[in-house]
Amino acid sequence: MGRTDDDARRRSGRDARRRGGRDARRGSDRDARGKGGRDARDISDREPERPKRKRKKKNFFLNLFIVVLVIVGLYFLATSVLFSINNFTVASSGNHFTASGIVGMSGIKEGDNLWKTRTGRVEERLEKNPYIESATVERKPPGTIAITIEERAENYAIAVDGKFAVVDWSGMVLRLASETPELPLIEGIEVDKAATGSAISPSRELLLADAVKLVEDTEKNGLYFKRVVVAEVNVKAYIYDTLCVKGKLESVGGNLKKVKLVVLDLNKQKIRRGTIIVGDSGNCTFSPEEQ
């Protein structure tokens, strides 16, 4: 009995030791597998990052190449004979210039490249002419240049040092004439400076402005003064060489409609000599004598 019990205890201890060893080995294997699995997953997660960066670089250079290729292609297309200038359209508000004259002043020639033409510089070149108030130059593919001109008009003349300055309503001197132009001529006001392409510089600026306004209002009312002689007090505005309107500048200018009625009545009577006197109150009287 006693020996049998001792043998049983020894066998039980050996079995326990064997089980403990097996459990320890199993735990070690599990730990190894767990660490190995995590490491493998970490490596698998990190590995794709390098190819992504490489692909991004490749895509960037590819896109850059495509952009450069497109730009170069467009440049060669734009500078090709397909966009050579072969047509001009010209629109002008006046009749001082011909269409061919405006094209000539622009400096653009047939065969020039449309996109190489600097429209801003062409506009500046045209606007240097005193008769051109503004110029607009547009490209119209494939080969047309459109030029639009706003002209200044000759509105009146004024005597300057034995010549006649031809001026528009804004005061711009368009040209200097040696002979009397067929325009309303303002006399009696000295001019300090009158250069082509510059504003006129009178000795009495406000007086000239009033005289110019009289001439402008006269045209609006269907009248025409050949000469306007400005004095200190009165103005004499000549309808014909021998028929004039006399009065203060503001009185004549403020009663042009009444003056027109008198002129129409005199024309019916074929009277072309005398003086229409405009009073301060606006009344108009006629004298057959020149005053």
C-alpha positions as protocol buffer text, in pm:
chain_id: "A"
residue {
  index: 1
  type: MET
  ca { x: 0 y: 0 z: 0 }
}
residue {
  index: 2
  type: GLY
  ca { x: 262 y: 250 z: 106 }
}
residue {
  index: 3
  type: ARG
  ca { x: 472 y: 178 z: -197 }
}
residue {
  index: 4
  type: THR
  ca { x: 181 y: 207 z: -428 }
}
residue {
  index: 5
  type: ASP
  ca { x: 88 y: 548 z: -285 }
}
residue {
  index: 6
  type: ASP
  ca { x: 443 y: 676 z: -327 }
}
residue {
  index: 7
  type: ASP
  ca { x: 449 y: 562 z: -689 }
}
residue {
  index: 8
  type: ALA
  ca { x: 120 y: 736 z: -753 }
}
residue {
  index: 9
  type: ARG
  ca { x: 247 y: 1063 z: -605 }
}
residue {
  index: 10
  type: ARG
  ca { x: 565 y: 1048 z: -814 }
}
residue {
  index: 11
  type: ARG
  ca { x: 368 y: 988 z: -1131 }
}
residue {
  index: 12
  type: SER
  ca { x: 132 y: 1277 z: -1047 }
}
residue {
  index: 13
  type: GLY
  ca { x: 427 y: 1515 z: -996 }
}
residue {
  index: 14
  type: ARG
  ca { x: 587 y: 1409 z: -1324 }
}
residue {
  index: 15
  type: ASP
  ca { x: 256 y: 1463 z: -1506 }
}
residue {
  index: 16
  type: ALA
  ca { x: 219 y: 1808 z: -1349 }
}
residue {
  index: 17
  type: ARG
  ca { x: 572 y: 1903 z: -1454 }
}
residue {
  index: 18
  type: ARG
  ca { x: 506 y: 1779 z: -1806 }
}
residue {
  index: 19
  type: ARG
  ca { x: 179 y: 1980 z: -1827 }
}
residue {
  index: 20
  type: GLY
  ca { x: 353 y: 2293 z: -1694 }
}
residue {
  index: 21
  type: GLY
  ca { x: 624 y: 2261 z: -1958 }
}
residue {
  index: 22
  type: ARG
  ca { x: 373 y: 2209 z: -2232 }
}
residue {
  index: 23
  type: ASP
  ca { x: 169 y: 2515 z: -2112 }
}
residue {
  index: 24
  type: ALA
  ca { x: 481 y: 2728 z: -2096 }
}
residue {
  index: 25
  type: ARG
  ca { x: 577 y: 2626 z: -2450 }
}
residue {
  index: 26
  type: ARG
  ca { x: 225 y: 2696 z: -2574 }
}
residue {
  index: 27
  type: GLY
  ca { x: 226 y: 3043 z: -2409 }
}
residue {
  index: 28
  type: SER
  ca { x: 565 y: 3120 z: -2557 }
}
residue {
  index: 29
  type: ASP
  ca { x: 442 y: 3012 z: -2901 }
}
residue {
  index: 30
  type: ARG
  ca { x: 131 y: 3228 z: -2868 }
}
residue {
  index: 31
  type: ASP
  ca { x: 337 y: 3530 z: -2764 }
}
residue {
  index: 32
  type: ALA
  ca { x: 572 y: 3474 z: -3052 }
}
residue {
  index: 33
  type: ARG
  ca { x: 284 y: 3440 z: -3295 }
}
residue {
  index: 34
  type: GLY
  ca { x: 113 y: 3753 z: -3150 }
}
residue {
  index: 35
  type: LYS
  ca { x: 427 y: 3964 z: -3182 }
}
residue {
  index: 36
  type: GLY
  ca { x: 508 y: 3824 z: -3516 }
}
residue {
  index: 37
  type: GLY
  ca { x: 154 y: 3894 z: -3640 }
}
residue {
  index: 38
  type: ARG
  ca { x: 163 y: 4251 z: -3516 }
}
residue {
  index: 39
  type: ASP
  ca { x: 503 y: 4312 z: -3664 }
}
residue {
  index: 40
  type: ALA
  ca { x: 389 y: 4164 z: -3990 }
}
residue {
  index: 41
  type: ARG
  ca { x: 82 y: 4386 z: -3991 }
}
residue {
  index: 42
  type: ASP
  ca { x: 290 y: 4693 z: -3906 }
}
residue {
  index: 43
  type: ILE
  ca { x: 530 y: 4614 z: -4186 }
}
residue {
  index: 44
  type: SER
  ca { x: 245 y: 4553 z: -4428 }
}
residue {
  index: 45
  type: ASP
  ca { x: 92 y: 4888 z: -4328 }
}
residue {
  index: 46
  type: ARG
  ca { x: 415 y: 5076 z: -4378 }
}
residue {
  index: 47
  type: GLU
  ca { x: 533 y: 4914 z: -4696 }
}
residue {
  index: 48
  type: PRO
  ca { x: 281 y: 5081 z: -4938 }
}
residue {
  index: 49
  type: GLU
  ca { x: 387 y: 5434 z: -4831 }
}
residue {
  index: 50
  type: ARG
  ca { x: 701 y: 5435 z: -5041 }
}
residue {
  index: 51
  type: PRO
  ca { x: 533 y: 5343 z: -5369 }
}
residue {
  index: 52
  type: LYS
  ca { x: 267 y: 5613 z: -5308 }
}
residue {
  index: 53
  type: ARG
  ca { x: 529 y: 5885 z: -5282 }
}
residue {
  index: 54
  type: LYS
  ca { x: 694 y: 5760 z: -5595 }
}
residue {
  index: 55
  type: ARG
  ca { x: 363 y: 5759 z: -5781 }
}
residue {
  index: 56
  type: LYS
  ca { x: 290 y: 6116 z: -5667 }
}
residue {
  index: 57
  type: LYS
  ca { x: 626 y: 6234 z: -5800 }
}
residue {
  index: 58
  type: LYS
  ca { x: 570 y: 6055 z: -6127 }
}
residue {
  index: 59
  type: ASN
  ca { x: 222 y: 6209 z: -6162 }
}
residue {
  index: 60
  type: PHE
  ca { x: 354 y: 6558 z: -6086 }
}
residue {
  index: 61
  type: PHE
  ca { x: 623 y: 6543 z: -6354 }
}
residue {
  index: 62
  type: LEU
  ca { x: 380 y: 6391 z: -6601 }
}
residue {
  index: 63
  type: ASN
  ca { x: 126 y: 6668 z: -6543 }
}
residue {
  index: 64
  type: LEU
  ca { x: 398 y: 6932 z: -6567 }
}
residue {
  index: 65
  type: PHE
  ca { x: 516 y: 6786 z: -6895 }
}
residue {
  index: 66
  type: ILE
  ca { x: 162 y: 6790 z: -7034 }
}
residue {
  index: 67
  type: VAL
  ca { x: 112 y: 7155 z: -6931 }
}
residue {
  index: 68
  type: VAL
  ca { x: 440 y: 7261 z: -7090 }
}
residue {
  index: 69
  type: LEU
  ca { x: 356 y: 7067 z: -7403 }
}
residue {
  index: 70
  type: VAL
  ca { x: 15 y: 7238 z: -7429 }
}
residue {
  index: 71
  type: ILE
  ca { x: 166 y: 7584 z: -7377 }
}
residue {
  index: 72
  type: VAL
  ca { x: 431 y: 7526 z: -7642 }
}
residue {
  index: 73
  type: GLY
  ca { x: 170 y: 7392 z: -7881 }
}
residue {
  index: 74
  type: LEU
  ca { x: -57 y: 7691 z: -7829 }
}
residue {
  index: 75
  type: TYR
  ca { x: 234 y: 7931 z: -7881 }
}
residue {
  index: 76
  type: PHE
  ca { x: 331 y: 7776 z: -8213 }
}
residue {
  index: 77
  type: LEU
  ca { x: -34 y: 7770 z: -8318 }
}
residue {
  index: 78
  type: ALA
  ca { x: -87 y: 8135 z: -8224 }
}
residue {
  index: 79
  type: THR
  ca { x: 225 y: 8248 z: -8409 }
}
residue {
  index: 80
  type: SER
  ca { x: 154 y: 8042 z: -8719 }
}
residue {
  index: 81
  type: VAL
  ca { x: 27 y: 8175 z: -9052 }
}
residue {
  index: 82
  type: LEU
  ca { x: -323 y: 8076 z: -8946 }
}
residue {
  index: 83
  type: PHE
  ca { x: -336 y: 8400 z: -8745 }
}
residue {
  index: 84
  type: SER
  ca { x: -182 y: 8635 z: -9001 }
}
residue {
  index: 85
  type: ILE
  ca { x: -373 y: 8963 z: -9036 }
}
residue {
  index: 86
  type: ASN
  ca { x: -554 y: 8979 z: -9369 }
}
residue {
  index: 87
  type: ASN
  ca { x: -851 y: 9205 z: -9300 }
}
residue {
  index: 88
  type: PHE
  ca { x: -926 y: 9544 z: -9138 }
}
residue {
  index: 89
  type: THR
  ca { x: -1259 y: 9694 z: -9031 }
}
residue {
  index: 90
  type: VAL
  ca { x: -1272 y: 10065 z: -8951 }
}
residue {
  index: 91
  type: ALA
  ca { x: -1555 y: 10262 z: -8788 }
}
residue {
  index: 92
  type: SER
  ca { x: -1529 y: 10637 z: -8727 }
}
residue {
  index: 93
  type: SER
  ca { x: -1764 y: 10897 z: -8584 }
}
residue {
  index: 94
  type: GLY
  ca { x: -1652 y: 11160 z: -8834 }
}
residue {
  index: 95
  type: ASN
  ca { x: -1531 y: 11194 z: -9191 }
}
residue {
  index: 96
  type: HIS
  ca { x: -1194 y: 11360 z: -9146 }
}
residue {
  index: 97
  type: PHE
  ca { x: -1010 y: 11033 z: -9215 }
}
residue {
  index: 98
  type: THR
  ca { x: -1047 y: 10759 z: -9472 }
}
residue {
  index: 99
  type: ALA
  ca { x: -1043 y: 10395 z: -9362 }
}
residue {
  index: 100
  type: SER
  ca { x: -713 y: 10336 z: -9540 }
}
residue {
  index: 101
  type: GLY
  ca { x: -569 y: 10646 z: -9375 }
}
residue {
  index: 102
  type: ILE
  ca { x: -658 y: 10517 z: -9028 }
}
residue {
  index: 103
  type: VAL
  ca { x: -507 y: 10175 z: -9104 }
}
residue {
  index: 104
  type: GLY
  ca { x: -192 y: 10349 z: -9226 }
}
residue {
  index: 105
  type: MET
  ca { x: -165 y: 10555 z: -8905 }
}
residue {
  index: 106
  type: SER
  ca { x: -207 y: 10240 z: -8696 }
}
residue {
  index: 107
  type: GLY
  ca { x: 118 y: 10097 z: -8825 }
}
residue {
  index: 108
  type: ILE
  ca { x: -34 y: 9749 z: -8863 }
}
residue {
  index: 109
  type: LYS
  ca { x: 41 y: 9571 z: -9188 }
}
residue {
  index: 110
  type: GLU
  ca { x: -114 y: 9277 z: -9366 }
}
residue {
  index: 111
  type: GLY
  ca { x: 70 y: 8959 z: -9275 }
}
residue {
  index: 112
  type: ASP
  ca { x: 150 y: 9072 z: -8920 }
}
residue {
  index: 113
  type: ASN
  ca { x: 65 y: 8816 z: -8656 }
}
residue {
  index: 114
  type: LEU
  ca { x: -268 y: 8885 z: -8487 }
}
residue {
  index: 115
  type: TRP
  ca { x: -158 y: 8792 z: -8135 }
}
residue {
  index: 116
  type: LYS
  ca { x: 176 y: 8971 z: -8156 }
}
residue {
  index: 117
  type: THR
  ca { x: 0 y: 9299 z: -8238 }
}
residue {
  index: 118
  type: ARG
  ca { x: -2 y: 9515 z: -7924 }
}
residue {
  index: 119
  type: THR
  ca { x: -340 y: 9680 z: -7943 }
}
residue {
  index: 120
  type: GLY
  ca { x: -271 y: 9918 z: -7652 }
}
residue {
  index: 121
  type: ARG
  ca { x: 30 y: 10068 z: -7827 }
}
residue {
  index: 122
  type: VAL
  ca { x: -165 y: 10101 z: -8151 }
}
residue {
  index: 123
  type: GLU
  ca { x: -438 y: 10292 z: -7966 }
}
residue {
  index: 124
  type: GLU
  ca { x: -179 y: 10527 z: -7813 }
}
residue {
  index: 125
  type: ARG
  ca { x: -25 y: 10584 z: -8156 }
}
residue {
  index: 126
  type: LEU
  ca { x: -360 y: 10676 z: -8308 }
}
residue {
  index: 127
  type: GLU
  ca { x: -459 y: 10905 z: -8022 }
}
residue {
  index: 128
  type: LYS
  ca { x: -149 y: 11118 z: -8079 }
}
residue {
  index: 129
  type: ASN
  ca { x: -335 y: 11265 z: -8375 }
}
residue {
  index: 130
  type: PRO
  ca { x: -524 y: 11572 z: -8243 }
}
residue {
  index: 131
  type: TYR
  ca { x: -830 y: 11485 z: -8452 }
}
residue {
  index: 132
  type: ILE
  ca { x: -867 y: 11148 z: -8275 }
}
residue {
  index: 133
  type: GLU
  ca { x: -1024 y: 11178 z: -7931 }
}
residue {
  index: 134
  type: SER
  ca { x: -1020 y: 10804 z: -7860 }
}
residue {
  index: 135
  type: ALA
  ca { x: -928 y: 10484 z: -8042 }
}
residue {
  index: 136
  type: THR
  ca { x: -1017 y: 10120 z: -7975 }
}
residue {
  index: 137
  type: VAL
  ca { x: -831 y: 9836 z: -8145 }
}
residue {
  index: 138
  type: GLU
  ca { x: -958 y: 9478 z: -8118 }
}
residue {
  index: 139
  type: ARG
  ca { x: -836 y: 9140 z: -8243 }
}
residue {
  index: 140
  type: LYS
  ca { x: -1092 y: 8920 z: -8414 }
}
residue {
  index: 141
  type: PRO
  ca { x: -952 y: 8575 z: -8494 }
}
residue {
  index: 142
  type: PRO
  ca { x: -836 y: 8436 z: -8717 }
}
residue {
  index: 143
  type: GLY
  ca { x: -706 y: 8743 z: -8904 }
}
residue {
  index: 144
  type: THR
  ca { x: -912 y: 9061 z: -8854 }
}
residue {
  index: 145
  type: ILE
  ca { x: -822 y: 9386 z: -8678 }
}
residue {
  index: 146
  type: ALA
  ca { x: -1119 y: 9609 z: -8586 }
}
residue {
  index: 147
  type: ILE
  ca { x: -1046 y: 9981 z: -8530 }
}
residue {
  index: 148
  type: THR
  ca { x: -1303 y: 10219 z: -8384 }
}
residue {
  index: 149
  type: ILE
  ca { x: -1232 y: 10593 z: -8386 }
}
residue {
  index: 150
  type: GLU
  ca { x: -1403 y: 10877 z: -8200 }
}
residue {
  index: 151
  type: GLU
  ca { x: -1313 y: 11193 z: -8393 }
}
residue {
  index: 152
  type: ARG
  ca { x: -1292 y: 11550 z: -8278 }
}
residue {
  index: 153
  type: ALA
  ca { x: -1482 y: 11799 z: -8492 }
}
residue {
  index: 154
  type: GLU
  ca { x: -1375 y: 12145 z: -8608 }
}
residue {
  index: 155
  type: ASN
  ca { x: -1615 y: 12372 z: -8421 }
}
residue {
  index: 156
  type: TYR
  ca { x: -1476 y: 12726 z: -8432 }
}
residue {
  index: 157
  type: ALA
  ca { x: -1167 y: 12929 z: -8515 }
}
residue {
  index: 158
  type: ILE
  ca { x: -983 y: 13208 z: -8336 }
}
residue {
  index: 159
  type: ALA
  ca { x: -716 y: 13446 z: -8463 }
}
residue {
  index: 160
  type: VAL
  ca { x: -362 y: 13381 z: -8336 }
}
residue {
  index: 161
  type: ASP
  ca { x: -56 y: 13575 z: -8454 }
}
residue {
  index: 162
  type: GLY
  ca { x: -176 y: 13620 z: -8809 }
}
residue {
  index: 163
  type: LYS
  ca { x: -306 y: 13264 z: -8831 }
}
residue {
  index: 164
  type: PHE
  ca { x: -623 y: 13088 z: -8729 }
}
residue {
  index: 165
  type: ALA
  ca { x: -640 y: 12817 z: -8467 }
}
residue {
  index: 166
  type: VAL
  ca { x: -906 y: 12558 z: -8550 }
}
residue {
  index: 167
  type: VAL
  ca { x: -1052 y: 12435 z: -8220 }
}
residue {
  index: 168
  type: ASP
  ca { x: -1313 y: 12184 z: -8097 }
}
residue {
  index: 169
  type: TRP
  ca { x: -1566 y: 12244 z: -7818 }
}
residue {
  index: 170
  type: SER
  ca { x: -1327 y: 12111 z: -7552 }
}
residue {
  index: 171
  type: GLY
  ca { x: -1063 y: 12369 z: -7646 }
}
residue {
  index: 172
  type: MET
  ca { x: -825 y: 12133 z: -7827 }
}
residue {
  index: 173
  type: VAL
  ca { x: -633 y: 12299 z: -8111 }
}
residue {
  index: 174
  type: LEU
  ca { x: -669 y: 12069 z: -8410 }
}
residue {
  index: 175
  type: ARG
  ca { x: -463 y: 12268 z: -8659 }
}
residue {
  index: 176
  type: LEU
  ca { x: -332 y: 12614 z: -8745 }
}
residue {
  index: 177
  type: ALA
  ca { x: -463 y: 12759 z: -9073 }
}
residue {
  index: 178
  type: SER
  ca { x: -308 y: 13037 z: -9274 }
}
residue {
  index: 179
  type: GLU
  ca { x: -641 y: 13124 z: -9440 }
}
residue {
  index: 180
  type: THR
  ca { x: -974 y: 13192 z: -9274 }
}
residue {
  index: 181
  type: PRO
  ca { x: -1152 y: 12858 z: -9231 }
}
residue {
  index: 182
  type: GLU
  ca { x: -1523 y: 12820 z: -9302 }
}
residue {
  index: 183
  type: LEU
  ca { x: -1608 y: 12810 z: -8933 }
}
residue {
  index: 184
  type: PRO
  ca { x: -1750 y: 13055 z: -8678 }
}
residue {
  index: 185
  type: LEU
  ca { x: -1463 y: 13297 z: -8613 }
}
residue {
  index: 186
  type: ILE
  ca { x: -1424 y: 13441 z: -8262 }
}
residue {
  index: 187
  type: GLU
  ca { x: -1248 y: 13777 z: -8250 }
}
residue {
  index: 188
  type: GLY
  ca { x: -1155 y: 14024 z: -7977 }
}
residue {
  index: 189
  type: ILE
  ca { x: -988 y: 13778 z: -7737 }
}
residue {
  index: 190
  type: GLU
  ca { x: -610 y: 13749 z: -7727 }
}
residue {
  index: 191
  type: VAL
  ca { x: -457 y: 13406 z: -7720 }
}
residue {
  index: 192
  type: ASP
  ca { x: -135 y: 13344 z: -7527 }
}
residue {
  index: 193
  type: LYS
  ca { x: -68 y: 13001 z: -7673 }
}
residue {
  index: 194
  type: ALA
  ca { x: -220 y: 12783 z: -7944 }
}
residue {
  index: 195
  type: ALA
  ca { x: -22 y: 12472 z: -8038 }
}
residue {
  index: 196
  type: THR
  ca { x: -158 y: 12184 z: -8243 }
}
residue {
  index: 197
  type: GLY
  ca { x: -258 y: 11896 z: -8017 }
}
residue {
  index: 198
  type: SER
  ca { x: -278 y: 12116 z: -7704 }
}
residue {
  index: 199
  type: ALA
  ca { x: -551 y: 12311 z: -7530 }
}
residue {
  index: 200
  type: ILE
  ca { x: -586 y: 12671 z: -7634 }
}
residue {
  index: 201
  type: SER
  ca { x: -465 y: 12925 z: -7379 }
}
residue {
  index: 202
  type: PRO
  ca { x: -654 y: 13257 z: -7402 }
}
residue {
  index: 203
  type: SER
  ca { x: -575 y: 13570 z: -7202 }
}
residue {
  index: 204
  type: ARG
  ca { x: -936 y: 13578 z: -7078 }
}
residue {
  index: 205
  type: GLU
  ca { x: -1046 y: 13219 z: -7036 }
}
residue {
  index: 206
  type: LEU
  ca { x: -1395 y: 13283 z: -6898 }
}
residue {
  index: 207
  type: LEU
  ca { x: -1478 y: 13534 z: -7171 }
}
residue {
  index: 208
  type: LEU
  ca { x: -1373 y: 13286 z: -7439 }
}
residue {
  index: 209
  type: ALA
  ca { x: -1578 y: 13014 z: -7270 }
}
residue {
  index: 210
  type: ASP
  ca { x: -1889 y: 13238 z: -7285 }
}
residue {
  index: 211
  type: ALA
  ca { x: -1825 y: 13319 z: -7651 }
}
residue {
  index: 212
  type: VAL
  ca { x: -1778 y: 12950 z: -7737 }
}
residue {
  index: 213
  type: LYS
  ca { x: -2101 y: 12863 z: -7556 }
}
residue {
  index: 214
  type: LEU
  ca { x: -2282 y: 13128 z: -7762 }
}
residue {
  index: 215
  type: VAL
  ca { x: -2155 y: 12972 z: -8085 }
}
residue {
  index: 216
  type: GLU
  ca { x: -2249 y: 12622 z: -7967 }
}
residue {
  index: 217
  type: ASP
  ca { x: -2598 y: 12726 z: -7856 }
}
residue {
  index: 218
  type: THR
  ca { x: -2648 y: 12908 z: -8185 }
}
residue {
  index: 219
  type: GLU
  ca { x: -2594 y: 12586 z: -8379 }
}
residue {
  index: 220
  type: LYS
  ca { x: -2834 y: 12400 z: -8149 }
}
residue {
  index: 221
  type: ASN
  ca { x: -3101 y: 12658 z: -8228 }
}
residue {
  index: 222
  type: GLY
  ca { x: -3056 y: 12632 z: -8604 }
}
residue {
  index: 223
  type: LEU
  ca { x: -2866 y: 12958 z: -8646 }
}
residue {
  index: 224
  type: TYR
  ca { x: -2516 y: 13026 z: -8774 }
}
residue {
  index: 225
  type: PHE
  ca { x: -2283 y: 13311 z: -8683 }
}
residue {
  index: 226
  type: LYS
  ca { x: -1996 y: 13370 z: -8925 }
}
residue {
  index: 227
  type: ARG
  ca { x: -1813 y: 13597 z: -8682 }
}
residue {
  index: 228
  type: VAL
  ca { x: -1846 y: 13673 z: -8313 }
}
residue {
  index: 229
  type: VAL
  ca { x: -1668 y: 13992 z: -8211 }
}
residue {
  index: 230
  type: VAL
  ca { x: -1635 y: 14013 z: -7833 }
}
residue {
  index: 231
  type: ALA
  ca { x: -1588 y: 14352 z: -7665 }
}
residue {
  index: 232
  type: GLU
  ca { x: -1586 y: 14462 z: -7303 }
}
residue {
  index: 233
  type: VAL
  ca { x: -1961 y: 14525 z: -7285 }
}
residue {
  index: 234
  type: ASN
  ca { x: -2132 y: 14405 z: -7598 }
}
residue {
  index: 235
  type: VAL
  ca { x: -2092 y: 14128 z: -7852 }
}
residue {
  index: 236
  type: LYS
  ca { x: -2159 y: 14155 z: -8223 }
}
residue {
  index: 237
  type: ALA
  ca { x: -2248 y: 13826 z: -8388 }
}
residue {
  index: 238
  type: TYR
  ca { x: -2259 y: 13837 z: -8767 }
}
residue {
  index: 239
  type: ILE
  ca { x: -2515 y: 13625 z: -8952 }
}
residue {
  index: 240
  type: TYR
  ca { x: -2405 y: 13778 z: -9282 }
}
residue {
  index: 241
  type: ASP
  ca { x: -2122 y: 14018 z: -9345 }
}
residue {
  index: 242
  type: THR
  ca { x: -2371 y: 14306 z: -9327 }
}
residue {
  index: 243
  type: LEU
  ca { x: -2630 y: 14168 z: -9082 }
}
residue {
  index: 244
  type: CYS
  ca { x: -2541 y: 14127 z: -8717 }
}
residue {
  index: 245
  type: VAL
  ca { x: -2692 y: 14069 z: -8374 }
}
residue {
  index: 246
  type: LYS
  ca { x: -2581 y: 14311 z: -8104 }
}
residue {
  index: 247
  type: GLY
  ca { x: -2622 y: 14307 z: -7727 }
}
residue {
  index: 248
  type: LYS
  ca { x: -2466 y: 14185 z: -7407 }
}
residue {
  index: 249
  type: LEU
  ca { x: -2322 y: 13838 z: -7432 }
}
residue {
  index: 250
  type: GLU
  ca { x: -2567 y: 13687 z: -7182 }
}
residue {
  index: 251
  type: SER
  ca { x: -2865 y: 13871 z: -7340 }
}
residue {
  index: 252
  type: VAL
  ca { x: -2790 y: 13743 z: -7690 }
}
residue {
  index: 253
  type: GLY
  ca { x: -2717 y: 13392 z: -7565 }
}
residue {
  index: 254
  type: GLY
  ca { x: -3035 y: 13376 z: -7358 }
}
residue {
  index: 255
  type: ASN
  ca { x: -3267 y: 13490 z: -7636 }
}
residue {
  index: 256
  type: LEU
  ca { x: -3154 y: 13298 z: -7942 }
}
residue {
  index: 257
  type: LYS
  ca { x: -3503 y: 13167 z: -8017 }
}
residue {
  index: 258
  type: LYS
  ca { x: -3634 y: 13525 z: -8045 }
}
residue {
  index: 259
  type: VAL
  ca { x: -3334 y: 13620 z: -8258 }
}
residue {
  index: 260
  type: LYS
  ca { x: -3410 y: 13329 z: -8489 }
}
residue {
  index: 261
  type: LEU
  ca { x: -3769 y: 13447 z: -8542 }
}
residue {
  index: 262
  type: VAL
  ca { x: -3645 y: 13794 z: -8639 }
}
residue {
  index: 263
  type: VAL
  ca { x: -3388 y: 13646 z: -8879 }
}
residue {
  index: 264
  type: LEU
  ca { x: -3653 y: 13428 z: -9045 }
}
residue {
  index: 265
  type: ASP
  ca { x: -3879 y: 13731 z: -9089 }
}
residue {
  index: 266
  type: LEU
  ca { x: -3593 y: 13933 z: -9242 }
}
residue {
  index: 267
  type: ASN
  ca { x: -3513 y: 13647 z: -9479 }
}
residue {
  index: 268
  type: LYS
  ca { x: -3870 y: 13647 z: -9601 }
}
residue {
  index: 269
  type: GLN
  ca { x: -3830 y: 14016 z: -9677 }
}
residue {
  index: 270
  type: LYS
  ca { x: -3490 y: 13947 z: -9834 }
}
residue {
  index: 271
  type: ILE
  ca { x: -3327 y: 14190 z: -9592 }
}
residue {
  index: 272
  type: ARG
  ca { x: -2962 y: 14112 z: -9533 }
}
residue {
  index: 273
  type: ARG
  ca { x: -2835 y: 14440 z: -9400 }
}
residue {
  index: 274
  type: GLY
  ca { x: -2888 y: 14595 z: -9059 }
}
residue {
  index: 275
  type: THR
  ca { x: -2862 y: 14523 z: -8687 }
}
residue {
  index: 276
  type: ILE
  ca { x: -3078 y: 14312 z: -8457 }
}
residue {
  index: 277
  type: ILE
  ca { x: -3052 y: 14465 z: -8113 }
}
residue {
  index: 278
  type: VAL
  ca { x: -3118 y: 14243 z: -7811 }
}
residue {
  index: 279
  type: GLY
  ca { x: -3205 y: 14442 z: -7497 }
}
residue {
  index: 280
  type: ASP
  ca { x: -3139 y: 14345 z: -7138 }
}
residue {
  index: 281
  type: SER
  ca { x: -3503 y: 14241 z: -7102 }
}
residue {
  index: 282
  type: GLY
  ca { x: -3478 y: 14011 z: -7404 }
}
residue {
  index: 283
  type: ASN
  ca { x: -3670 y: 14231 z: -7647 }
}
residue {
  index: 284
  type: CYS
  ca { x: -3541 y: 14225 z: -8004 }
}
residue {
  index: 285
  type: THR
  ca { x: -3556 y: 14527 z: -8230 }
}
residue {
  index: 286
  type: PHE
  ca { x: -3426 y: 14576 z: -8582 }
}
residue {
  index: 287
  type: SER
  ca { x: -3241 y: 14871 z: -8727 }
}
residue {
  index: 288
  type: PRO
  ca { x: -3166 y: 14886 z: -9101 }
}
residue {
  index: 289
  type: GLU
  ca { x: -2842 y: 15058 z: -9014 }
}
residue {
  index: 290
  type: GLU
  ca { x: -2529 y: 14876 z: -8910 }
}
residue {
  index: 291
  type: GLN
  ca { x: -2433 y: 14974 z: -8557 }
}
